[in-house]
Amino acid sequence: MDDAVLDANTLRLKNNLISLNLRFRCIVFLHELEIRTIALLLELPEGTVKSRLHRARKKLKILYLAE
């Protein structure tokens, strides 16, 4: 893939992440950790972490495809 295309896609993704509500953005940034670990760090139930991660991914997809 062309570097310019990669840069443009990276910028789009960053802008979309910034537009997310903070409670969703935090979970997206922590997504590489286990759900249990995220839940402990944020003092949330595991189910809440899972649902917020799902909603954040869905919102990012919608935002990304809308551009």
N, C-alpha and C positions, 0 to 999 in steps of 0.2 A: 504494500500500500504506500502511496505517495506520502512524504513527510508533511506536506501542506494539508492533506486530507486528515492525517492523524492529528495534527495540531488543531484543526477545525473541530474534529470530533471530541478531542480532549476539552477544548474550550466550551463546547456545547454541554458536555457532561458536567463540567465544573459549575457552569451557570445554573444548570438544572439542580444540582446538589445544593447550591446556595439558596435556591428558591424554596427548598423544602423547609417545613416547620422544623425547628430545632430538635424536638423530641424524635422526629423521624431521622433527621440528619445524623444525630449521635449514633443511632443504631446502625445506620448504613456504614459509618466509619468504623464501627466495631464488628462488622459482620463476619470477619475472619475468625473471631473468637467463638467458642462454643456458646450456645444459647444460655446455658446455666451461668457461665462466666459473665456474660453481658448483663443478665438479670441481677447477679450479685453486685456488679459494679454500679449499676443504675438504681439498685434497690427496687426492682420491679418483679412481679411474677413472671415466670417463664412464658406463660401464655400471652402476656402483654407484649413481651419482646418479640415473640413469633408473629403476632398480628401486626405490630408496628413495622416489622421488617417486610412483611408481605405487602402492606399498604404502601410503604416507601418505594419498594421495587415497582409496584404497579404505577404509582404516581410518576416515578422517573421514566418509565417506559412511555407513558402518555405524553409527558413533556418533551421527551426526546423525539418521538415520532411526529409531534405537532409542529416541529420547526422545519 
